[in-house]
Amino acid sequence: MVLLLLGVCMTIDYADDCIDINSTIKENSTNGLRIEDNTTLVCHNISKSNIVPHKGDKVYIDKSVKTVPTISMWAKPSVRSGYSYTWYKFTWVDYCPNCGHYNALLKNPKGVPEREYTCRYCDSDFCAVTGKEKYSWSRVYLRKA
């Protein structure tokens, strides 16, 4: 039974790694690459640099190249820090450390004058300059890109 399940998992993993060369490959801002033919297959965290040509009628995705979504905007510090109250632009990994979701950060949905990032899933607020969660007792930070 275990060998049967292992075989099914390997087959599914192989199917995810190769795409028909006749498919149309399009950039998509929310889902990485979108591969379209008779059916639509959406691949997450894949860029055109990951696609490697191969002999025959298939192309293979090089999973050793890792891409992560990033987010950036101009903002002023909104937590206590060593930064002066002026405009800065930093780029962060678009990942919420509290709930563990990628592509989770929204740019200032609450209209804060300093601007902030808010997680669309758990509603956590982060300073866009320091990356610190906006609770004074919190020690959670965004990751720099």
C-alpha positions in Angstrom: 0.0 0.0 0.0 2.8 2.4 0.9 4.6 1.7 -2.4 1.4 2.4 -4.3 0.9 5.7 -2.6 4.6 6.6 -3.2 4.2 5.8 -6.9 1.1 8.0 -7.2 2.9 10.9 -5.4 5.9 10.6 -7.7 3.7 10.6 -10.8 1.9 13.7 -9.6 5.3 15.4 -8.8 6.6 14.5 -12.3 3.4 15.9 -13.9 4.0 19.2 -12.1 7.6 19.3 -13.4 6.9 19.1 -17.1 4.8 21.1 -19.5 3.9 20.5 -23.1 6.1 22.7 -25.2 3.1 23.6 -27.4 1.4 25.4 -24.5 1.3 29.1 -24.3 3.3 30.6 -21.4 2.0 33.9 -20.1 3.2 36.1 -17.2 0.6 36.6 -14.5 1.2 39.0 -11.6 -0.6 37.0 -9.0 0.2 33.4 -9.9 3.7 33.5 -11.4 3.5 31.8 -14.8 0.2 30.7 -16.4 0.5 27.8 -18.8 -2.4 27.6 -21.2 -3.4 25.0 -23.7 -6.7 23.1 -23.8 -6.7 23.2 -20.0 -5.2 25.8 -17.8 -2.5 24.9 -15.3 -1.3 27.6 -12.8 2.2 27.2 -11.4 3.1 29.1 -8.3 6.5 30.7 -7.7 7.8 29.9 -11.2 9.4 32.5 -13.5 10.6 32.1 -17.1 14.1 31.6 -15.8 12.9 28.3 -14.3 11.8 26.8 -17.6 14.5 24.7 -19.2 14.2 23.5 -22.8 14.6 19.7 -23.2 14.8 17.3 -26.2 11.5 16.2 -27.5 8.1 17.9 -27.0 8.5 18.7 -23.3 10.1 21.5 -21.2 11.1 21.0 -17.6 10.8 23.3 -14.7 14.1 23.8 -12.8 12.9 23.8 -9.1 16.4 24.7 -7.8 15.6 28.4 -8.8 13.5 29.7 -6.0 11.4 32.9 -6.4 9.5 34.6 -3.7 6.9 37.4 -4.0 8.1 40.8 -2.9 6.3 44.1 -2.0 7.5 47.7 -1.6 6.1 51.2 -1.2 7.1 54.6 0.1 6.3 55.1 3.8 7.2 56.8 7.0 8.1 54.9 10.2 5.0 54.1 12.2 6.7 52.4 15.2 9.5 53.6 17.5 12.8 53.2 15.7 16.0 55.1 14.9 14.6 56.3 11.5 13.6 60.0 11.1 10.1 60.8 10.2 10.6 61.1 6.5 9.8 58.9 3.4 11.6 55.6 2.9 11.2 52.8 0.4 12.0 49.2 1.5 11.3 45.9 -0.3 10.0 43.1 1.8 9.1 39.4 1.1 5.3 39.4 0.7 4.8 36.9 3.5 3.0 37.2 6.8 5.1 35.7 9.7 2.0 35.4 11.9 -0.2 33.2 9.7 2.4 31.9 7.3 0.7 33.0 4.0 2.6 34.3 0.9 1.0 37.1 -1.2 -0.8 38.2 2.0 0.3 41.8 2.5 -2.0 44.7 1.4 -0.6 48.2 1.0 -2.2 50.6 3.5 -5.9 49.4 3.2 -6.8 51.4 6.4 -5.5 54.7 5.0 -2.8 55.3 7.7 -0.9 58.6 7.0 2.5 56.9 7.5 1.3 53.9 5.4 1.5 50.3 6.6 1.2 46.7 5.4 -1.8 44.7 6.6 -2.2 40.9 6.2 -5.3 40.0 4.3 -5.7 36.7 6.2 -5.0 37.6 9.9 -5.3 41.4 9.9 -1.8 41.9 11.4 -0.3 45.4 10.8 3.3 46.0 10.0 5.4 49.2 9.8 6.5 49.6 6.1 9.9 51.0 7.1 11.1 48.7 9.9 8.9 45.7 9.1 7.9 45.4 12.8 4.4 44.3 13.8 2.7 47.4 15.2 2.0 46.0 18.7 4.5 47.4 21.1 4.9 43.9 22.8 5.4 42.0 19.5 8.8 40.8 18.3 7.6 39.7 14.9 9.2 41.3 11.8 8.8 41.0 8.0 11.7 39.6 6.1 13.8 41.9 3.9 13.9 40.9 0.3 
